[in-house]
Amino acid sequence: MKKVMTIAGSDPSGGAGLQADLKTFAAMKVYGLSVVTAVTAQNTTAVTGIHAVPPEFVAKQIDTVLADIIVDAVKTGMLANVKNIETVCERLRDFSVPNIVVDPVMVATSGDLLMSEHTDRVLWAFRNILIPAAKVITPNIPEAEILTGREIRNVDDMKAAALNLQNLGISNVVIKGGHLERQKEAVDILLAGNDFYEYRDTWIATKNTHGTGCTFSAALAVGLAQGLRVNEAVGRAKKFVHNALQYGFAVGRGRGPANHFGEIYRLLDDRAEEGEK
Ligand code: PXL
C-alpha cells in the first residue's frame, strides 16, 4: 500500500485540515500519516483560534516519522508561519521526499485567516521557499489572486495567473475554479510544463463545501504516490472532490463537510440490500 503524509493544521470540527486529508487517504486506499503544524479552534461557522506548533516540534515529528517510514508523496496544508514553512521545506529536502503537493492555504471556507503571522511575511515565504520546493501547487482563485496580484474573472485569467506562478520556479500549477461566479460547470485548470489542461464537471449547488480544498490536494498527492502523471492525478482528484460534494451533508450551522466516504457507503449499502434479497 502506498504511504502519503499530510503536513497540516488540525480542524477539530472534522471537515478540513488534516482530518479531511486522512479521510481522503483512507477513502482512496493509501496509508495516511499526519504531521501537525497548528491546532485550530473552529467549527463550521468560524475559526476562533490558532495555536501554531513550535517549529522544533514540527521538525521532530517529520524527522521521527521519516527516519522510520518511506513515504510516496506529501501534501502540505496550513503551515501557519514562516518558521514552519522554512522548517518543513528543509526537512523534506533533507529526506528527498518525492511528489510534494503544496496547497497554499491562507483562508478557511468560513473566511477566517489561517496564518498566525503577518500575511506579507508568510506570502514572501510562500513565493520564495514553499512554492519552489513543490512538484505541484493548488491555489484556489482568491489564493492565486493574492499570490500574483492579478484579478481572476474567467478561465483565461486563470491561465494567465498560472503562467505567472510558474515564474516562481514551479512547473505544475493547478488553479481551482470553484470560486468563479456560480455557473453551470466547475472548471479547474492545470499548467504542466508548456501544456494547459482544462477539467470540467457539473456544478454542484451546495453550501456544504468545508474542506474541499484540502481534499483536492490530498487526493492529488494520492494519485502521484500511485504513479499517475500530474494531469491524470488532477483529473482523478477533481472526480473525487465532485463525488464527496455530491454526498456532502449538513453538520453544524455553517458550511458542512464534503463526505469522503459517501460513495463507498452507498456501494456497501447496495450490496447489503442485494444480500438480503
Ligand atoms: O481549507 C483550508 C484549511 C486548511 N487547514 C485547516 C483548515 C482549513 C479550512 O478550514 O481548517 C486546519
py3Dmol code that shows the C-alpha trace and the ligand (Angstrom):
import py3Dmol

protein = """\
ATOM      1  CA  MET A   1       0.000   0.000   0.000  1.00  0.00           C
ATOM      2  CA  LYS A   2       1.320   3.456  -0.849  1.00  0.00           C
ATOM      3  CA  LYS A   3       2.037   5.846   2.013  1.00  0.00           C
ATOM      4  CA  VAL A   4       1.080   9.506   1.879  1.00  0.00           C
ATOM      5  CA  MET A   5       1.806  12.132   4.504  1.00  0.00           C
ATOM      6  CA  THR A   6      -0.021  15.348   5.227  1.00  0.00           C
ATOM      7  CA  ILE A   7       1.716  18.230   6.960  1.00  0.00           C
ATOM      8  CA  ALA A   8      -1.171  20.439   8.016  1.00  0.00           C
ATOM      9  CA  GLY A   9      -3.320  22.008  10.684  1.00  0.00           C
ATOM     10  CA  SER A  10      -5.982  20.296  12.765  1.00  0.00           C
ATOM     11  CA  ASP A  11      -9.657  21.177  12.304  1.00  0.00           C
ATOM     12  CA  PRO A  12     -11.492  19.862  15.359  1.00  0.00           C
ATOM     13  CA  SER A  13     -14.822  20.144  13.534  1.00  0.00           C
ATOM     14  CA  GLY A  14     -13.501  17.374  11.280  1.00  0.00           C
ATOM     15  CA  GLY A  15     -14.295  18.905   7.889  1.00  0.00           C
ATOM     16  CA  ALA A  16     -10.978  20.352   6.727  1.00  0.00           C
ATOM     17  CA  GLY A  17      -7.294  20.288   7.567  1.00  0.00           C
ATOM     18  CA  LEU A  18      -5.503  17.063   8.369  1.00  0.00           C
ATOM     19  CA  GLN A  19      -8.799  15.386   9.267  1.00  0.00           C
ATOM     20  CA  ALA A  20     -10.017  15.864   5.689  1.00  0.00           C
ATOM     21  CA  ASP A  21      -6.644  14.678   4.393  1.00  0.00           C
ATOM     22  CA  LEU A  22      -6.659  11.453   6.413  1.00  0.00           C
ATOM     23  CA  LYS A  23     -10.239  10.697   5.340  1.00  0.00           C
ATOM     24  CA  THR A  24      -9.217  11.237   1.716  1.00  0.00           C
ATOM     25  CA  PHE A  25      -6.230   8.911   2.081  1.00  0.00           C
ATOM     26  CA  ALA A  26      -8.367   6.201   3.678  1.00  0.00           C
ATOM     27  CA  ALA A  27     -11.110   6.509   1.039  1.00  0.00           C
ATOM     28  CA  MET A  28      -8.530   6.286  -1.767  1.00  0.00           C
ATOM     29  CA  LYS A  29      -6.861   3.203  -0.320  1.00  0.00           C
ATOM     30  CA  VAL A  30      -3.494   4.582   0.757  1.00  0.00           C
ATOM     31  CA  TYR A  31      -1.933   4.609   4.197  1.00  0.00           C
ATOM     32  CA  GLY A  32      -2.085   8.094   5.723  1.00  0.00           C
ATOM     33  CA  LEU A  33       0.399   9.806   8.028  1.00  0.00           C
ATOM     34  CA  SER A  34      -0.075  13.233   9.594  1.00  0.00           C
ATOM     35  CA  VAL A  35       2.320  15.836  10.954  1.00  0.00           C
ATOM     36  CA  VAL A  36       0.544  18.611  12.834  1.00  0.00           C
ATOM     37  CA  THR A  37       1.696  22.199  12.218  1.00  0.00           C
ATOM     38  CA  ALA A  38      -1.052  24.058  14.053  1.00  0.00           C
ATOM     39  CA  VAL A  39      -4.063  23.344  16.191  1.00  0.00           C
ATOM     40  CA  THR A  40      -7.067  25.464  15.302  1.00  0.00           C
ATOM     41  CA  ALA A  41     -10.223  26.031  17.284  1.00  0.00           C
ATOM     42  CA  GLN A  42     -13.048  26.188  14.765  1.00  0.00           C
ATOM     43  CA  ASN A  43     -16.484  24.983  13.844  1.00  0.00           C
ATOM     44  CA  THR A  44     -18.493  25.192  10.640  1.00  0.00           C
ATOM     45  CA  THR A  45     -19.059  28.939  11.050  1.00  0.00           C
ATOM     46  CA  ALA A  46     -15.716  30.383  12.216  1.00  0.00           C
ATOM     47  CA  VAL A  47     -12.107  29.878  13.204  1.00  0.00           C
ATOM     48  CA  THR A  48     -11.838  31.210  16.762  1.00  0.00           C
ATOM     49  CA  GLY A  49      -8.170  30.499  17.448  1.00  0.00           C
ATOM     50  CA  ILE A  50      -4.863  29.241  16.058  1.00  0.00           C
ATOM     51  CA  HIS A  51      -2.149  27.655  18.164  1.00  0.00           C
ATOM     52  CA  ALA A  52       0.910  27.042  15.995  1.00  0.00           C
ATOM     53  CA  VAL A  53       3.095  24.076  16.889  1.00  0.00           C
ATOM     54  CA  PRO A  54       6.676  25.273  17.584  1.00  0.00           C
ATOM     55  CA  PRO A  55       8.906  24.662  14.528  1.00  0.00           C
ATOM     56  CA  GLU A  56      11.303  22.461  16.516  1.00  0.00           C
ATOM     57  CA  PHE A  57       8.426  20.143  17.265  1.00  0.00           C
ATOM     58  CA  VAL A  58       7.180  20.133  13.676  1.00  0.00           C
ATOM     59  CA  ALA A  59      10.734  19.129  12.725  1.00  0.00           C
ATOM     60  CA  LYS A  60      10.780  16.419  15.388  1.00  0.00           C
ATOM     61  CA  GLN A  61       7.564  14.895  14.061  1.00  0.00           C
ATOM     62  CA  ILE A  62       8.888  14.830  10.490  1.00  0.00           C
ATOM     63  CA  ASP A  63      12.322  13.513  11.489  1.00  0.00           C
ATOM     64  CA  THR A  64      10.871  10.775  13.652  1.00  0.00           C
ATOM     65  CA  VAL A  65       8.355   9.564  11.079  1.00  0.00           C
ATOM     66  CA  LEU A  66      10.658   9.758   8.070  1.00  0.00           C
ATOM     67  CA  ALA A  67      13.550   8.061   9.899  1.00  0.00           C
ATOM     68  CA  ASP A  68      11.288   5.020  10.084  1.00  0.00           C
ATOM     69  CA  ILE A  69       8.866   5.161   7.159  1.00  0.00           C
ATOM     70  CA  ILE A  70       9.455   5.992   3.498  1.00  0.00           C
ATOM     71  CA  VAL A  71       6.566   7.992   2.065  1.00  0.00           C
ATOM     72  CA  ASP A  72       5.490   8.076  -1.589  1.00  0.00           C
ATOM     73  CA  ALA A  73       4.065  11.601  -1.531  1.00  0.00           C
ATOM     74  CA  VAL A  74       3.460  14.535   0.788  1.00  0.00           C
ATOM     75  CA  LYS A  75       0.924  17.316   0.800  1.00  0.00           C
ATOM     76  CA  THR A  76       1.295  20.482   2.804  1.00  0.00           C
ATOM     77  CA  GLY A  77      -1.711  22.436   4.001  1.00  0.00           C
ATOM     78  CA  MET A  78      -1.839  25.100   6.705  1.00  0.00           C
ATOM     79  CA  LEU A  79       1.710  25.827   7.853  1.00  0.00           C
ATOM     80  CA  ALA A  80       0.739  28.946   9.842  1.00  0.00           C
ATOM     81  CA  ASN A  81       4.013  30.908   9.817  1.00  0.00           C
ATOM     82  CA  VAL A  82       7.375  31.484   8.145  1.00  0.00           C
ATOM     83  CA  LYS A  83       9.424  29.424  10.580  1.00  0.00           C
ATOM     84  CA  ASN A  84       7.223  26.387   9.994  1.00  0.00           C
ATOM     85  CA  ILE A  85       7.430  26.871   6.218  1.00  0.00           C
ATOM     86  CA  GLU A  86      11.234  27.015   6.398  1.00  0.00           C
ATOM     87  CA  THR A  87      11.421  24.004   8.693  1.00  0.00           C
ATOM     88  CA  VAL A  88       9.122  21.840   6.596  1.00  0.00           C
ATOM     89  CA  CYS A  89      10.910  22.634   3.321  1.00  0.00           C
ATOM     90  CA  GLU A  90      14.321  21.969   4.846  1.00  0.00           C
ATOM     91  CA  ARG A  91      13.240  18.588   6.204  1.00  0.00           C
ATOM     92  CA  LEU A  92      11.513  17.480   3.002  1.00  0.00           C
ATOM     93  CA  ARG A  93      14.684  18.346   1.102  1.00  0.00           C
ATOM     94  CA  ASP A  94      16.934  16.504   3.582  1.00  0.00           C
ATOM     95  CA  PHE A  95      14.832  13.346   3.263  1.00  0.00           C
ATOM     96  CA  SER A  96      14.495  13.725  -0.547  1.00  0.00           C
ATOM     97  CA  VAL A  97      10.727  13.294  -0.269  1.00  0.00           C
ATOM     98  CA  PRO A  98       9.137  12.854  -3.726  1.00  0.00           C
ATOM     99  CA  ASN A  99       5.825  14.158  -5.050  1.00  0.00           C
ATOM    100  CA  ILE A 100       5.346  17.255  -2.911  1.00  0.00           C
ATOM    101  CA  VAL A 101       1.938  18.875  -3.357  1.00  0.00           C
ATOM    102  CA  VAL A 102       1.671  22.356  -1.863  1.00  0.00           C
ATOM    103  CA  ASP A 103      -1.762  23.736  -1.113  1.00  0.00           C
ATOM    104  CA  PRO A 104      -1.027  27.419  -0.398  1.00  0.00           C
ATOM    105  CA  VAL A 105      -3.637  27.664   2.330  1.00  0.00           C
ATOM    106  CA  MET A 106      -4.428  31.181   3.507  1.00  0.00           C
ATOM    107  CA  VAL A 107      -8.096  31.448   4.380  1.00  0.00           C
ATOM    108  CA  ALA A 108     -10.685  28.956   5.678  1.00  0.00           C
ATOM    109  CA  THR A 109     -14.008  28.335   3.927  1.00  0.00           C
ATOM    110  CA  SER A 110     -15.563  30.429   6.705  1.00  0.00           C
ATOM    111  CA  GLY A 111     -13.471  33.401   5.525  1.00  0.00           C
ATOM    112  CA  ASP A 112     -11.091  33.424   8.502  1.00  0.00           C
ATOM    113  CA  LEU A 113      -7.341  33.790   8.065  1.00  0.00           C
ATOM    114  CA  LEU A 114      -5.255  30.653   8.647  1.00  0.00           C
ATOM    115  CA  MET A 115      -1.929  32.322   9.422  1.00  0.00           C
ATOM    116  CA  SER A 116      -0.504  33.162  12.805  1.00  0.00           C
ATOM    117  CA  GLU A 117       1.876  35.794  11.488  1.00  0.00           C
ATOM    118  CA  HIS A 118       1.703  38.931   9.351  1.00  0.00           C
ATOM    119  CA  THR A 119       0.336  37.995   5.927  1.00  0.00           C
ATOM    120  CA  ASP A 120       3.075  39.803   3.966  1.00  0.00           C
ATOM    121  CA  ARG A 121       5.829  37.773   5.573  1.00  0.00           C
ATOM    122  CA  VAL A 122       4.017  34.487   5.013  1.00  0.00           C
ATOM    123  CA  LEU A 123       3.357  35.422   1.388  1.00  0.00           C
ATOM    124  CA  TRP A 124       7.057  36.123   0.910  1.00  0.00           C
ATOM    125  CA  ALA A 125       7.864  32.641   2.241  1.00  0.00           C
ATOM    126  CA  PHE A 126       5.188  31.068   0.021  1.00  0.00           C
ATOM    127  CA  ARG A 127       6.686  32.655  -3.069  1.00  0.00           C
ATOM    128  CA  ASN A 128      10.359  32.171  -2.263  1.00  0.00           C
ATOM    129  CA  ILE A 129      10.586  28.988  -0.198  1.00  0.00           C
ATOM    130  CA  LEU A 130       7.469  26.832  -0.248  1.00  0.00           C
ATOM    131  CA  ILE A 131       6.297  27.032  -3.849  1.00  0.00           C
ATOM    132  CA  PRO A 132       9.747  26.435  -5.409  1.00  0.00           C
ATOM    133  CA  ALA A 133      10.025  23.258  -3.272  1.00  0.00           C
ATOM    134  CA  ALA A 134       6.854  21.727  -4.719  1.00  0.00           C
ATOM    135  CA  LYS A 135       6.053  19.447  -7.615  1.00  0.00           C
ATOM    136  CA  VAL A 136       2.531  20.861  -7.916  1.00  0.00           C
ATOM    137  CA  ILE A 137       0.725  23.787  -6.308  1.00  0.00           C
ATOM    138  CA  THR A 138      -3.050  24.004  -5.960  1.00  0.00           C
ATOM    139  CA  PRO A 139      -4.267  27.531  -5.166  1.00  0.00           C
ATOM    140  CA  ASN A 140      -7.920  28.445  -5.412  1.00  0.00           C
ATOM    141  CA  ILE A 141      -8.840  31.704  -7.136  1.00  0.00           C
ATOM    142  CA  PRO A 142      -8.536  34.023  -4.101  1.00  0.00           C
ATOM    143  CA  GLU A 143      -5.148  32.484  -3.285  1.00  0.00           C
ATOM    144  CA  ALA A 144      -3.954  32.762  -6.890  1.00  0.00           C
ATOM    145  CA  GLU A 145      -5.080  36.415  -6.921  1.00  0.00           C
ATOM    146  CA  ILE A 146      -3.120  37.203  -3.780  1.00  0.00           C
ATOM    147  CA  LEU A 147      -0.018  35.334  -4.991  1.00  0.00           C
ATOM    148  CA  THR A 148       0.006  37.005  -8.416  1.00  0.00           C
ATOM    149  CA  GLY A 149      -1.601  40.364  -7.687  1.00  0.00           C
ATOM    150  CA  ARG A 150      -3.941  39.821 -10.671  1.00  0.00           C
ATOM    151  CA  GLU A 151      -7.689  39.768 -10.725  1.00  0.00           C
ATOM    152  CA  ILE A 152      -9.148  36.450 -11.951  1.00  0.00           C
ATOM    153  CA  ARG A 153     -12.610  36.551 -13.512  1.00  0.00           C
ATOM    154  CA  ASN A 154     -12.592  33.735 -16.051  1.00  0.00           C
ATOM    155  CA  VAL A 155     -10.675  30.755 -17.406  1.00  0.00           C
ATOM    156  CA  ASP A 156      -8.336  32.931 -19.495  1.00  0.00           C
ATOM    157  CA  ASP A 157      -7.401  34.882 -16.365  1.00  0.00           C
ATOM    158  CA  MET A 158      -6.773  31.574 -14.571  1.00  0.00           C
ATOM    159  CA  LYS A 159      -4.373  30.529 -17.325  1.00  0.00           C
ATOM    160  CA  ALA A 160      -2.540  33.852 -17.251  1.00  0.00           C
ATOM    161  CA  ALA A 161      -2.174  33.576 -13.470  1.00  0.00           C
ATOM    162  CA  ALA A 162      -0.819  30.019 -13.819  1.00  0.00           C
ATOM    163  CA  LEU A 163       1.870  31.239 -16.235  1.00  0.00           C
ATOM    164  CA  ASN A 164       2.704  33.964 -13.734  1.00  0.00           C
ATOM    165  CA  LEU A 165       3.024  31.464 -10.907  1.00  0.00           C
ATOM    166  CA  GLN A 166       5.359  29.260 -12.947  1.00  0.00           C
ATOM    167  CA  ASN A 167       7.877  32.110 -12.762  1.00  0.00           C
ATOM    168  CA  LEU A 168       8.247  31.348  -9.058  1.00  0.00           C
ATOM    169  CA  GLY A 169      10.079  28.164 -10.060  1.00  0.00           C
ATOM    170  CA  ILE A 170       7.312  25.579 -10.162  1.00  0.00           C
ATOM    171  CA  SER A 171       6.430  23.603 -13.287  1.00  0.00           C
ATOM    172  CA  ASN A 172       2.955  22.292 -12.406  1.00  0.00           C
ATOM    173  CA  VAL A 173       0.269  24.791 -11.417  1.00  0.00           C
ATOM    174  CA  VAL A 174      -3.366  23.911 -10.777  1.00  0.00           C
ATOM    175  CA  ILE A 175      -5.872  26.712 -10.291  1.00  0.00           C
ATOM    176  CA  LYS A 176      -9.205  25.609  -8.857  1.00  0.00           C
ATOM    177  CA  GLY A 177     -12.127  27.488 -10.367  1.00  0.00           C
ATOM    178  CA  GLY A 178     -14.709  26.814  -7.661  1.00  0.00           C
ATOM    179  CA  HIS A 179     -14.716  30.468  -6.611  1.00  0.00           C
ATOM    180  CA  LEU A 180     -15.643  31.779 -10.072  1.00  0.00           C
ATOM    181  CA  GLU A 181     -19.120  33.187 -10.100  1.00  0.00           C
ATOM    182  CA  ARG A 182     -21.722  30.449  -9.856  1.00  0.00           C
ATOM    183  CA  GLN A 183     -22.039  28.723 -13.169  1.00  0.00           C
ATOM    184  CA  LYS A 184     -23.134  25.526 -14.882  1.00  0.00           C
ATOM    185  CA  GLU A 185     -19.694  23.986 -14.788  1.00  0.00           C
ATOM    186  CA  ALA A 186     -16.885  23.850 -12.264  1.00  0.00           C
ATOM    187  CA  VAL A 187     -13.662  24.424 -14.194  1.00  0.00           C
ATOM    188  CA  ASP A 188     -10.140  23.759 -12.934  1.00  0.00           C
ATOM    189  CA  ILE A 189      -7.020  24.282 -14.999  1.00  0.00           C
ATOM    190  CA  LEU A 190      -3.553  22.763 -14.935  1.00  0.00           C
ATOM    191  CA  LEU A 191      -0.431  24.198 -16.471  1.00  0.00           C
ATOM    192  CA  ALA A 192       2.100  21.358 -16.676  1.00  0.00           C
ATOM    193  CA  GLY A 193       5.332  22.498 -18.281  1.00  0.00           C
ATOM    194  CA  ASN A 194       4.160  24.088 -21.527  1.00  0.00           C
ATOM    195  CA  ASP A 195       0.784  22.368 -21.657  1.00  0.00           C
ATOM    196  CA  PHE A 196      -2.579  23.599 -20.447  1.00  0.00           C
ATOM    197  CA  TYR A 197      -5.335  21.199 -19.381  1.00  0.00           C
ATOM    198  CA  GLU A 198      -8.936  22.074 -18.557  1.00  0.00           C
ATOM    199  CA  TYR A 199     -11.127  19.970 -16.299  1.00  0.00           C
ATOM    200  CA  ARG A 200     -14.866  20.495 -16.354  1.00  0.00           C
ATOM    201  CA  ASP A 201     -17.626  18.906 -14.331  1.00  0.00           C
ATOM    202  CA  THR A 202     -21.186  19.864 -13.481  1.00  0.00           C
ATOM    203  CA  TRP A 203     -21.517  22.468 -10.756  1.00  0.00           C
ATOM    204  CA  ILE A 204     -22.922  21.105  -7.503  1.00  0.00           C
ATOM    205  CA  ALA A 205     -25.069  23.680  -5.736  1.00  0.00           C
ATOM    206  CA  THR A 206     -24.394  23.075  -2.047  1.00  0.00           C
ATOM    207  CA  LYS A 207     -23.261  25.100   0.913  1.00  0.00           C
ATOM    208  CA  ASN A 208     -21.502  22.045   2.348  1.00  0.00           C
ATOM    209  CA  THR A 209     -18.065  22.737   0.881  1.00  0.00           C
ATOM    210  CA  HIS A 210     -15.911  22.826   4.015  1.00  0.00           C
ATOM    211  CA  GLY A 211     -12.627  21.043   3.356  1.00  0.00           C
ATOM    212  CA  THR A 212     -12.886  20.665  -0.412  1.00  0.00           C
ATOM    213  CA  GLY A 213      -9.542  22.435  -0.996  1.00  0.00           C
ATOM    214  CA  CYS A 214      -7.765  20.189   1.484  1.00  0.00           C
ATOM    215  CA  THR A 215      -9.436  17.144  -0.022  1.00  0.00           C
ATOM    216  CA  PHE A 216      -8.404  18.062  -3.565  1.00  0.00           C
ATOM    217  CA  SER A 217      -4.704  18.428  -2.765  1.00  0.00           C
ATOM    218  CA  ALA A 218      -4.730  15.263  -0.644  1.00  0.00           C
ATOM    219  CA  ALA A 219      -6.342  13.311  -3.495  1.00  0.00           C
ATOM    220  CA  LEU A 220      -3.782  14.740  -5.926  1.00  0.00           C
ATOM    221  CA  ALA A 221      -0.941  13.555  -3.666  1.00  0.00           C
ATOM    222  CA  VAL A 222      -2.509  10.077  -3.632  1.00  0.00           C
ATOM    223  CA  GLY A 223      -2.534   9.945  -7.436  1.00  0.00           C
ATOM    224  CA  LEU A 224       1.120  10.961  -7.640  1.00  0.00           C
ATOM    225  CA  ALA A 225       2.038   8.371  -4.980  1.00  0.00           C
ATOM    226  CA  GLN A 226       0.292   5.753  -7.110  1.00  0.00           C
ATOM    227  CA  GLY A 227       2.363   6.720 -10.134  1.00  0.00           C
ATOM    228  CA  LEU A 228      -0.152   8.729 -12.146  1.00  0.00           C
ATOM    229  CA  ARG A 229       1.066  11.627 -14.262  1.00  0.00           C
ATOM    230  CA  VAL A 230       0.223  15.065 -12.880  1.00  0.00           C
ATOM    231  CA  ASN A 231      -2.514  15.627 -15.489  1.00  0.00           C
ATOM    232  CA  GLU A 232      -4.113  12.258 -14.682  1.00  0.00           C
ATOM    233  CA  ALA A 233      -3.849  12.772 -10.921  1.00  0.00           C
ATOM    234  CA  VAL A 234      -5.568  16.167 -11.225  1.00  0.00           C
ATOM    235  CA  GLY A 235      -8.462  14.611 -13.155  1.00  0.00           C
ATOM    236  CA  ARG A 236      -8.938  11.908 -10.561  1.00  0.00           C
ATOM    237  CA  ALA A 237      -8.677  14.367  -7.655  1.00  0.00           C
ATOM    238  CA  LYS A 238     -11.377  16.515  -9.238  1.00  0.00           C
ATOM    239  CA  LYS A 239     -13.664  13.490  -9.627  1.00  0.00           C
ATOM    240  CA  PHE A 240     -13.057  12.539  -6.023  1.00  0.00           C
ATOM    241  CA  VAL A 241     -13.998  16.020  -4.784  1.00  0.00           C
ATOM    242  CA  HIS A 242     -17.048  16.069  -7.072  1.00  0.00           C
ATOM    243  CA  ASN A 243     -18.257  12.792  -5.550  1.00  0.00           C
ATOM    244  CA  ALA A 244     -17.520  13.905  -1.995  1.00  0.00           C
ATOM    245  CA  LEU A 245     -19.508  17.107  -2.650  1.00  0.00           C
ATOM    246  CA  GLN A 246     -22.448  15.144  -4.022  1.00  0.00           C
ATOM    247  CA  TYR A 247     -22.663  13.278  -0.751  1.00  0.00           C
ATOM    248  CA  GLY A 248     -21.896  16.345   1.423  1.00  0.00           C
ATOM    249  CA  PHE A 249     -24.173  16.888   4.364  1.00  0.00           C
ATOM    250  CA  ALA A 250     -25.142  19.474   6.947  1.00  0.00           C
ATOM    251  CA  VAL A 251     -23.112  19.330  10.124  1.00  0.00           C
ATOM    252  CA  GLY A 252     -23.443  22.414  12.307  1.00  0.00           C
ATOM    253  CA  ARG A 253     -24.985  25.733  11.310  1.00  0.00           C
ATOM    254  CA  GLY A 254     -22.348  26.881   8.811  1.00  0.00           C
ATOM    255  CA  ARG A 255     -20.705  25.205   5.874  1.00  0.00           C
ATOM    256  CA  GLY A 256     -20.895  21.451   6.339  1.00  0.00           C
ATOM    257  CA  PRO A 257     -18.248  18.995   5.168  1.00  0.00           C
ATOM    258  CA  ALA A 258     -17.782  17.104   1.955  1.00  0.00           C
ATOM    259  CA  ASN A 259     -18.371  13.385   2.502  1.00  0.00           C
ATOM    260  CA  HIS A 260     -15.297  11.369   1.591  1.00  0.00           C
ATOM    261  CA  PHE A 261     -16.958   8.013   2.131  1.00  0.00           C
ATOM    262  CA  GLY A 262     -20.364   8.809   0.608  1.00  0.00           C
ATOM    263  CA  GLU A 263     -19.931   6.653  -2.459  1.00  0.00           C
ATOM    264  CA  ILE A 264     -18.249   3.811  -0.589  1.00  0.00           C
ATOM    265  CA  TYR A 265     -21.065   3.695   1.977  1.00  0.00           C
ATOM    266  CA  ARG A 266     -23.675   3.691  -0.793  1.00  0.00           C
ATOM    267  CA  LEU A 267     -21.973   0.776  -2.533  1.00  0.00           C
ATOM    268  CA  LEU A 268     -21.797  -1.140   0.750  1.00  0.00           C
ATOM    269  CA  ASP A 269     -25.471  -0.406   1.461  1.00  0.00           C
ATOM    270  CA  ASP A 270     -26.449  -1.535  -2.060  1.00  0.00           C
ATOM    271  CA  ARG A 271     -24.533  -4.747  -1.622  1.00  0.00           C
ATOM    272  CA  ALA A 272     -26.094  -5.418   1.787  1.00  0.00           C
ATOM    273  CA  GLU A 273     -29.553  -4.855   0.299  1.00  0.00           C
ATOM    274  CA  GLU A 274     -28.829  -7.293  -2.512  1.00  0.00           C
ATOM    275  CA  GLY A 275     -27.675  -9.839   0.050  1.00  0.00           C
ATOM    276  CA  GLU A 276     -30.993  -9.553   1.874  1.00  0.00           C
ATOM    277  CA  LYS A 277     -32.971 -10.311  -1.270  1.00  0.00           C
TER     278      LYS A 277
END
"""
ligand_1 = """\
12
PXL
O -9.237 24.600 3.616
C -8.176 25.188 4.221
C -7.898 24.731 5.602
C -6.679 24.193 5.894
N -6.314 23.796 7.138
C -7.159 23.887 8.152
C -8.413 24.407 7.936
C -8.807 24.833 6.630
C -10.134 25.357 6.397
O -10.981 25.453 7.229
O -9.255 24.481 8.965
C -6.739 23.440 9.505
"""
view = py3Dmol.view(width=600, height=400)
view.addModel(protein, "pdb")
view.setStyle({"model": 0}, {"cartoon": {"style": "trace"}})
view.addModel(ligand_1, "xyz")
view.setStyle({"model": 1}, {"stick": {}})
view.zoomTo()
view.show()
